[in-house]
């Protein structure tokens, strides 16, 4: 049962943010280590069918708290055509559900 499986992750992200904010607001600031979560590498199973409902629900709760970088797991075992199709399906699902993911800056590198 994966009900509310994202709660510990969300709690951790929020706690790290709260700790940092509290330290920043002190009158006597000390040198502090930034332990906030800045990005989440979200691994997606290479099913070829798109995102599962659990993936969508989790990313919906994460995307306004941290930069999400979707990663297709084990993509080296797929053909380029399969990866392109799967990537297109995932991007469409993300758009349909208004889930924001990290946008990498443009590059001239064809491998990216």
ZATOR-320640 format. One record per atom (N, C-alpha, C): x, y, z; residue in one letter. Coordinates in pm, whole numbers, padded with zeros to 5 digits, always signed. Atoms other than C-alpha are relative to their C-alpha. Layout:
<atoms>
XYZa ...
</atoms>
This chain:
<atoms>
+00084-00118+00000x +00000+00000+00000x +00088+00124+00000x -00083-00120+00015x +00162+00324-00119x -00075+00128+00036x +00078-00116-00038x -00100+00557+00029x +00087+00098+00077x -00075-00108-00065x +00065+00886+00125x +00149-00030+00014x -00142+00035-00008x +00413+00747+00053x +00090+00122-00019x -00079-00121+00023x +00528+01099-00041x +00013+00085+00126x +00000-00082-00122x +00463+01237+00310x +00138+00012+00063x -00132-00016-00060x +00810+01157+00453x +00093+00088-00084x -00085-00080+00089x +00978+01315+00150x -00038+00148+00013x +00048-00138-00012x +00764+01631+00169x +00039+00057+00137x -00036-00045-00135x +00820+01654+00546x +00148+00033+00010x -00143-00024-00004x +01196+01628+00502x +00035+00130-00073x -00027-00121+00078x +01204+01898+00233x -00044+00125+00077x +00052-00115-00075x +00988+02133+00441x +00081+00026+00127x -00080-00018-00122x +01190+02070+00759x +00134+00065-00030x -00129-00059+00036x +01517+02153+00584x -00017+00148-00035x +00026-00139+00033x +01366+02474+00447x -00025+00082+00127x +00032-00071-00125x +01227+02572+00789x +00125+00023+00084x -00125-00015-00076x +01565+02512+00958x +00085+00113-00058x -00082-00102+00065x +01743+02728+00704x -00061+00138+00020x +00068-00128-00017x +01484+03006+00725x +00015+00051+00142x -00016-00037-00141x +01500+03007+01104x +00141+00052+00027x -00139-00042-00019x +01879+03033+01097x +00027+00133-00068x -00019-00125+00073x +01864+03315+00841x -00063+00119+00072x +00073-00108-00066x +01624+03518+01055x +00056+00036+00138x -00060-00030-00129x +01838+03511+01370x +00075+00133-00005x -00073-00126-00009x +01992+03835+01488x +00149-00027-00014x -00142+00039+00008x +02332+03671+01538x +00012-00122-00090x -00014+00110+00095x +02382+03466+01227x +00138-00062+00012x -00127+00072+00005x +02649+03204+01223x +00012-00061-00138x -00019+00068+00128x +02801+03036+00922x -00077-00131+00003x +00078+00122-00003x +02550+02767+00839x +00011-00075-00133x -00004+00086+00117x +02550+02478+00599x -00141-00007-00058x +00130+00004+00067x +02270+02487+00345x -00038-00145-00027x +00043+00139+00016x +02094+02152+00379x -00135-00010-00072x +00127+00005+00072x +01788+02249+00176x +00011-00092-00121x +00004+00085+00119x +01683+02017-00103x -00028+00091-00119x +00015-00088+00114x +01730+02197-00434x -00052-00071-00125x +00046+00075+00117x +01647+01919-00681x -00037-00142+00041x +00042+00138-00021x +01476+01583-00693x +00014-00075-00131x -00011+00088+00117x +01590+01322-00944x -00111-00104+00014x +00114+00089-00010x +01264+01138-01003x +00012-00109-00105x -00020+00111+00093x +01330+00797-01156x -00133-00063-00037x +00123+00055+00055x +01055+00661-01378x +00031-00137-00060x -00018+00136+00054x +01025+00290-01454x -00026+00002-00150x +00013-00003+00147x +01072+00228-01828x -00107-00095-00052x +00109+00089+00038x +00732+00066-01876x -00045+00022-00144x +00046-00033+00135x +00662+00242-02204x -00144+00046-00003x +00142-00037-00005x +00307+00315-02088x -00023+00137+00060x +00015-00132-00060x +00372+00649-01922x +00011-00007+00151x -00010-00011-00145x +00352+00762-01563x -00113-00076+00068x +00104+00063-00081x +00167+00566-01300x -00070+00110+00079x +00076-00098-00079x -00097+00745-01091x +00080+00041+00123x -00083-00031-00116x +00140+00724-00794x +00107+00103-00036x -00100-00097+00045x +00409+00910-00993x -00062+00138-00014x +00068-00128+00022x +00163+01182-01090x -00034+00065+00134x +00037-00056-00131x +00034+01226-00734x +00122+00050+00076x -00122-00039-00071x +00386+01239-00592x +00058+00127-00060x -00057-00119+00064x +00513+01490-00847x -00089+00123+00017x +00090-00113-00024x +00204+01707-00799x +00028+00063+00136x -00028-00051-00133x +00299+01741-00434x +00143+00055+00013x -00140-00042-00007x +00670+01793-00500x +00032+00125-00083x -00046-00098+00099x +00683+02034-00795x +00001+00144+00049x -00004-00138-00050x +00610+02350-00596x +00096+00017+00117x -00095-00006-00112x +00868+02265-00329x +00145-00018-00044x -00135+00033+00043x +01168+02146-00528x +00001-00017-00152x -00014+00024+00144x +01299+02127-00887x -00002-00151-00026x +00009+00142+00035x +01199+01791-01033x +00071-00023-00132x -00068+00041+00122x +01427+01627-01289x -00042-00145-00027x +00042+00137+00029x +01247+01324-01437x +00112-00076-00074x -00104+00084+00060x +01486+01041-01528x -00064-00134-00035x +00051+00131+00041x +01385+00735-01728x +00105-00103+00040x -00092+00102-00049x +01547+00446-01543x +00025-00107-00105x -00040+00108+00091x +01732+00178-01739x -00025+00033-00147x +00029-00040+00138x +01690+00377-02059x +00103-00055-00098x -00101+00056+00091x +02008+00223-02195x -00042-00134-00057x +00048+00128+00052x +01812-00099-02248x -00114+00019-00101x +00106-00031+00097x +01562+00077-02479x +00060+00055-00128x -00045-00059+00126x +01591+00182-02840x -00028+00151+00005x +00021-00144+00007x +01605+00552-02930x -00147+00031-00028x +00141-00020+00033x +01255+00523-03076x -00089-00021+00122x +00078+00027-00122x +01116+00371-02756x +00016+00114+00101x -00026-00108-00094x +01280+00639-02546x -00073+00127-00044x +00067-00120+00051x +01147+00919-02768x -00151-00007+00022x +00144+00018-00019x +00794+00779-02756x -00038+00012+00147x +00026-00001-00143x +00807+00725-02380x +00017+00141+00057x -00025-00137-00045x +00953+01072-02322x -00116+00091-00041x +00112-00080+00049x +00678+01228-02533x -00126-00026+00083x +00115+00037-00082x +00411+01039-02338x +00009+00063+00138x -00021-00056-00134x +00560+01149-02006x -00019+00151-00001x +00013-00145+00008x +00588+01513-02112x -00145+00043-00018x +00143-00030+00017x +00223+01511-02226x -00074-00018+00132x +00066+00023-00128x +00112+01364-01893x +00035+00110+00101x -00042-00108-00090x +00314+01624-01702x -00076+00128-00032x +00071-00121+00044x +00153+01902-01907x -00148-00008+00037x +00142+00019-00031x -00199+01760-01862x -00028+00020+00149x +00018-00009-00145x -00149+01753-01485x +00063+00126+00060x -00061-00127-00044x +00018+02098-01466x +00115-00022+00098x -00117+00028-00083x +00334+01950-01315x +00120+00068-00065x -00117-00071+00051x +00635+02176-01355x +00126-00081+00031x -00129+00068-00019x +00974+02012-01404x +00110+00096-00039x -00114-00087+00028x +01319+02165-01427x +00025+00004-00151x -00031-00020+00141x +01390+02309-01771x +00149+00029-00013x -00142-00022+00020x +01753+02272-01866x +00021+00112-00101x -00028-00106+00098x +01910+02566-02048x +00027-00060-00137x -00025+00051+00136x +01931+02530-02426x +00148-00029-00023x -00138+00037+00032x +02242+02364-02565x +00010-00040-00146x -00023+00043+00137x +02394+02288-02902x +00034-00148-00007x -00040+00140-00006x +02487+01937-02789x -00117-00089-00043x +00106+00087+00053x +02283+01684-02989x -00027-00120+00090x +00014+00116-00087x +02332+01415-02722x -00095+00027+00116x +00083-00036-00116x +02121+01603-02465x -00146-00010-00036x 
</atoms>
